[in-house]
Amino acid sequence: MREDTEMMKFDPNYWALIIGGSSGFGLATAKKIAGHGMNICIVHRDRRGAMPAIQKAFDEIGKSGVRLLTYNLDALSTDGRRVVLEGLTHALGLEGKVRLLLHAVAFGNLKLLAPWTPKNPGQSAREAIAAMRGLSDDGLQAAIQDGLGQGLDALAALADPPAYNQKQFLDAGDFARTIQAMGFNIVEWVADLFAHKLFAQDARVLSLTSEGNAVAWRGYAAVSAAKATLESVTRAMAVEYAPYGIRANVIQAGVTDTAAMRAIPGSEQIKARARLRNPMGRLTTPGDVADFIFLLCLDEAAWVNGALLCVDGGERIA
């Protein structure tokens, strides 16, 4: 079926504010909806060395013919929000309004709660294979890791468990920073946008969660707590801001190969198992999620509010 973008253009006064938009889901969404005529404001936090590649992606968005604002600053701080809101208010003028607020910040601590002695259920099988072929275990393990990198997903059961820091463990500060960044920072952005009267009459507030919201993954406790908080405050925003035309929903993406995913210990095994498990036989992509966010920005999605929406190709049910 042909997609006619000219028939699916957004109001030229609509803006999307994307918190965490220099990579992954945020950047993919910016590209998608800019292609359909929505103006973009991206807030990100990146080192100077990463900026040439990021700026190239921003330049591509600008070629869509929309207005583009970018801010490289701390989106989690009060001062950072103030700077962005001042600039955005000026850019919007009298007619512009924020149709979409997407919170895509990936900032969390991946320490363990307690010491762990890893055990590999595939160790005995691996040792047997090594003995049969006259290989060293280290050599076979290196081959397994290479195979995982080349998409031989079934080898995940034989790979060594991920390595974790066994000297530093989650403390109250780790939890506080993670929960603030990925749990309730979105509430602060929504409250300030609302106070400045920047939301459109039919606005969409979206954020991202993961299966780790309900499944205990080792080293994911602080992030899991943040995701639970995020889902809770989203339900509250959906109820309390609904009279003002603001819809709030959470998207649960399947396992996706992003920079945030690669920071998780054992990410290669996680991705391999996800591909084996997913009915579609592949990982979720940022583009899959961006496509769905685009749909949620359409007028026809106005009755979706307070929902957790899975975009994973059926991964969660397999």
C-alpha positions as CSV (number, residue, x, y, z in Angstrom):
1,M,0.0,0.0,0.0
2,R,1.5,3.4,-1.0
3,E,2.0,5.9,1.6
4,D,1.0,9.4,0.4
5,T,2.9,11.8,2.7
6,E,1.2,14.8,1.1
7,M,-2.1,13.5,2.4
8,M,-0.7,12.9,5.9
9,K,1.0,16.2,6.7
10,F,0.6,17.6,10.1
11,D,-0.6,21.1,10.8
12,P,2.4,23.4,10.1
13,N,2.0,25.0,13.5
14,Y,2.5,21.7,15.3
15,W,5.8,20.9,17.1
16,A,7.3,17.8,18.7
17,L,9.5,18.2,21.8
18,I,11.7,15.2,22.0
19,I,13.7,14.8,25.2
20,G,16.6,12.4,24.3
21,G,16.5,12.8,20.6
22,S,20.1,12.4,19.4
23,S,19.9,8.6,18.9
24,G,17.7,5.6,19.2
25,F,14.0,6.0,19.5
26,G,14.1,9.7,19.9
27,L,16.1,10.4,16.7
28,A,14.1,7.9,14.7
29,T,10.9,9.6,15.8
30,A,12.2,13.0,14.9
31,K,13.0,11.9,11.4
32,K,9.7,10.1,10.9
33,I,7.4,12.9,12.0
34,A,9.6,15.7,10.4
35,G,9.0,13.8,7.2
36,H,5.3,14.4,7.7
37,G,5.7,18.2,8.4
38,M,5.9,18.5,12.2
39,N,8.4,21.0,13.5
40,I,11.0,19.5,15.9
41,C,12.7,20.5,19.1
42,I,15.3,18.1,20.3
43,V,16.9,18.1,23.7
44,H,20.0,15.9,24.2
45,R,23.1,15.5,26.2
46,D,26.2,14.4,24.2
47,R,29.9,14.9,24.3
48,R,31.6,17.2,21.8
49,G,33.3,14.2,20.1
50,A,30.0,12.7,19.2
51,M,28.5,15.8,17.7
52,P,29.7,15.6,14.1
53,A,27.7,12.4,13.5
54,I,24.7,13.7,15.5
55,Q,24.8,17.0,13.6
56,K,24.7,15.2,10.3
57,A,21.5,13.4,11.4
58,F,20.1,16.8,12.5
59,D,21.0,18.3,9.2
60,E,19.0,15.5,7.4
61,I,16.0,16.4,9.6
62,G,16.3,20.0,8.5
63,K,16.1,19.0,4.9
64,S,12.5,17.9,5.5
65,G,11.6,21.5,5.3
66,V,10.4,21.8,9.0
67,R,11.8,24.1,11.6
68,L,14.3,22.5,13.9
69,L,15.7,23.5,17.3
70,T,18.3,21.5,19.2
71,Y,19.7,21.9,22.7
72,N,22.7,20.1,24.0
73,L,22.2,20.4,27.7
74,D,21.0,18.7,30.9
75,A,17.4,17.9,30.3
76,L,17.0,16.6,33.9
77,S,17.8,20.0,35.5
78,T,15.5,22.9,36.2
79,D,17.9,25.3,34.4
80,G,17.9,23.1,31.4
81,R,14.1,23.1,31.1
82,R,14.1,26.8,31.6
83,V,16.5,27.4,28.7
84,V,14.6,25.1,26.4
85,L,11.2,26.5,27.3
86,E,12.3,30.0,26.7
87,G,13.7,29.2,23.3
88,L,10.7,27.1,22.3
89,T,8.2,29.7,23.5
90,H,9.9,32.2,21.2
91,A,10.0,29.8,18.3
92,L,6.3,28.9,18.6
93,G,5.2,32.5,18.6
94,L,1.4,33.0,18.8
95,E,0.3,30.1,16.6
96,G,2.6,27.2,17.3
97,K,1.7,24.5,19.8
98,V,3.3,21.3,21.1
99,R,1.4,18.3,19.6
100,L,3.9,15.7,20.9
101,L,6.1,15.5,24.0
102,L,8.3,12.3,23.7
103,H,10.4,11.5,26.7
104,A,13.2,9.1,25.5
105,V,15.9,9.7,28.1
106,A,18.1,6.6,28.7
107,F,20.0,7.3,31.9
108,G,20.1,4.6,34.5
109,N,22.4,2.7,36.8
110,L,23.0,-1.0,36.0
111,K,24.7,-2.1,39.3
112,L,23.8,-5.2,41.1
113,L,21.9,-5.3,44.4
114,A,24.0,-8.1,45.8
115,P,27.2,-10.1,45.0
116,W,26.7,-12.8,42.4
117,T,28.7,-15.9,41.5
118,P,27.7,-16.6,37.9
119,K,26.9,-20.1,36.8
120,N,26.7,-21.1,33.2
121,P,24.2,-23.9,32.5
122,G,25.8,-24.4,29.2
123,Q,29.3,-24.8,30.7
124,S,29.3,-28.6,30.7
125,A,28.1,-28.8,27.1
126,R,30.8,-26.3,26.1
127,E,33.5,-28.2,27.9
128,A,32.4,-31.4,26.2
129,I,32.5,-29.8,22.8
130,A,35.9,-28.4,23.5
131,A,37.2,-31.8,24.6
132,M,35.8,-33.5,21.5
133,R,37.5,-31.1,19.2
134,G,40.7,-30.6,21.1
135,L,40.0,-26.9,21.7
136,S,40.7,-24.8,24.8
137,D,37.6,-23.5,26.6
138,D,38.9,-19.9,26.1
139,G,39.2,-20.5,22.4
140,L,35.8,-22.0,22.1
141,Q,34.3,-19.1,24.2
142,A,35.9,-16.6,21.9
143,A,34.4,-18.4,18.9
144,I,31.0,-18.4,20.5
145,Q,31.2,-14.7,21.1
146,D,32.2,-14.1,17.5
147,G,29.3,-16.3,16.4
148,L,26.8,-14.3,18.5
149,G,28.2,-11.1,16.8
150,Q,27.5,-12.7,13.4
151,G,23.9,-13.6,14.3
152,L,24.3,-17.3,15.3
153,D,21.7,-16.8,18.1
154,A,21.5,-20.4,19.2
155,L,25.0,-20.1,20.7
156,A,23.7,-17.8,23.5
157,A,23.0,-20.8,25.7
158,L,26.7,-21.7,25.6
159,A,28.1,-18.2,26.2
160,D,29.5,-17.1,29.5
161,P,27.2,-15.0,31.7
162,P,27.8,-11.3,31.6
163,A,30.4,-9.7,33.9
164,Y,29.2,-7.3,36.6
165,N,31.1,-5.1,39.0
166,Q,31.3,-7.2,42.2
167,K,32.5,-4.3,44.4
168,Q,30.0,-1.5,43.8
169,F,26.3,-2.1,44.4
170,L,23.1,0.0,44.1
171,D,22.6,2.6,46.8
172,A,20.0,5.2,47.5
173,G,21.7,7.8,45.3
174,D,21.8,5.4,42.4
175,F,18.1,4.7,42.7
176,A,17.2,8.4,43.2
177,R,19.1,9.5,40.0
178,T,17.7,6.7,37.9
179,I,14.1,7.1,39.0
180,Q,14.3,10.9,38.6
181,A,15.7,10.6,35.1
182,M,13.5,7.9,33.6
183,G,10.6,7.9,36.1
184,F,9.3,11.3,37.0
185,N,11.3,13.8,35.0
186,I,8.6,13.6,32.4
187,V,6.1,15.0,34.9
188,E,8.4,18.1,35.4
189,W,8.4,18.7,31.6
190,V,4.7,18.3,31.2
191,A,4.0,20.6,34.2
192,D,6.2,23.3,32.8
193,L,4.8,23.0,29.2
194,F,1.3,23.2,30.7
195,A,2.1,26.2,32.8
196,H,3.5,28.0,29.7
197,K,0.3,27.1,27.8
198,L,2.4,25.5,25.0
199,F,0.4,22.3,24.5
200,A,-1.9,21.9,21.6
201,Q,-5.6,21.4,22.3
202,D,-5.1,17.7,21.3
203,A,-1.6,16.9,22.6
204,R,0.2,13.6,23.1
205,V,2.6,12.8,25.9
206,L,4.6,9.6,25.2
207,S,7.4,7.7,27.0
208,L,9.2,4.4,26.7
209,T,9.3,1.4,29.0
210,S,10.6,-2.1,28.6
211,E,9.8,-5.7,29.6
212,G,12.1,-5.1,32.6
213,N,9.1,-3.2,34.2
214,A,7.7,-6.6,35.3
215,V,10.5,-9.1,34.7
216,A,13.5,-9.2,37.1
217,W,16.7,-8.8,35.1
218,R,20.0,-8.9,37.0
219,G,21.5,-5.5,37.3
220,Y,18.3,-3.8,36.2
221,A,16.7,-3.1,39.6
222,A,17.1,0.7,39.5
223,V,15.9,1.0,35.9
224,S,13.0,-1.3,36.6
225,A,12.0,0.9,39.5
226,A,12.1,3.9,37.2
227,K,10.0,2.2,34.6
228,A,7.4,1.3,37.3
229,T,7.3,4.9,38.4
230,L,7.0,6.1,34.8
231,E,4.0,3.9,34.1
232,S,2.4,5.0,37.4
233,V,2.8,8.7,36.7
234,T,1.7,8.3,33.1
235,R,-1.6,6.9,34.3
236,A,-2.0,9.8,36.7
237,M,-1.2,12.3,34.0
238,A,-3.7,10.6,31.7
239,V,-6.4,11.2,34.2
240,E,-5.5,14.6,35.5
241,Y,-4.6,16.3,32.2
242,A,-7.4,14.7,30.1
243,P,-9.8,17.7,30.7
244,Y,-7.2,19.8,29.0
245,G,-6.9,17.7,25.9
246,I,-3.6,16.0,26.8
247,R,-3.3,12.2,26.3
248,A,-0.5,10.3,28.1
249,N,0.6,6.8,27.1
250,V,3.6,4.5,27.5
251,I,5.2,2.5,24.8
252,Q,6.8,-0.9,25.6
253,A,9.3,-1.6,22.9
254,G,10.7,-5.0,22.3
255,V,14.5,-5.6,22.6
256,T,16.1,-3.0,20.3
257,D,19.8,-2.6,19.3
258,T,20.4,0.9,20.6
259,A,23.3,2.5,22.4
260,A,21.4,2.1,25.7
261,M,20.8,-1.6,25.0
262,R,24.5,-2.2,24.3
263,A,25.4,-0.6,27.7
264,I,23.6,-3.5,29.5
265,P,25.9,-6.4,30.5
266,G,25.2,-9.4,28.4
267,S,23.4,-7.4,25.7
268,E,24.6,-9.8,22.9
269,Q,22.9,-12.7,24.7
270,I,19.8,-10.7,25.4
271,K,19.5,-9.8,21.7
272,A,20.1,-13.3,20.6
273,R,17.4,-14.8,22.9
274,A,15.0,-12.0,21.7
275,R,15.5,-12.9,18.1
276,L,14.9,-16.6,18.9
277,R,11.8,-15.8,20.9
278,N,10.2,-13.2,18.7
279,P,7.5,-14.6,16.3
280,M,8.8,-12.2,13.6
281,G,12.4,-13.6,14.0
282,R,14.1,-10.3,14.4
283,L,14.6,-7.5,16.9
284,T,12.5,-4.4,17.2
285,T,14.0,-1.4,15.4
286,P,13.8,2.3,16.4
287,G,12.0,2.8,13.1
288,D,9.3,0.3,14.2
289,V,8.6,2.4,17.3
290,A,8.8,5.7,15.4
291,D,6.2,4.5,12.9
292,F,3.9,3.7,15.8
293,I,4.5,7.1,17.5
294,F,3.6,8.7,14.2
295,L,0.3,6.9,14.2
296,L,-0.4,8.0,17.8
297,C,0.1,11.6,16.7
298,L,-2.7,11.4,14.2
299,D,-6.2,12.7,14.9
300,E,-7.6,9.2,14.7
301,A,-5.6,8.1,17.8
302,A,-7.2,10.7,20.1
303,W,-9.1,8.2,22.1
304,V,-6.0,6.3,23.3
305,N,-5.2,7.5,26.8
306,G,-3.5,6.0,29.8
307,A,-2.4,2.9,28.0
308,L,0.7,0.7,28.0
309,L,1.2,-0.1,24.3
310,C,3.5,-2.9,23.2
311,V,5.5,-2.5,20.0
312,D,7.5,-5.7,19.8
313,G,6.2,-7.9,17.0
314,G,4.7,-10.3,19.6
315,E,7.9,-10.8,21.6
316,R,6.1,-10.4,25.0
317,I,3.7,-13.3,24.3
318,A,6.1,-15.8,22.8
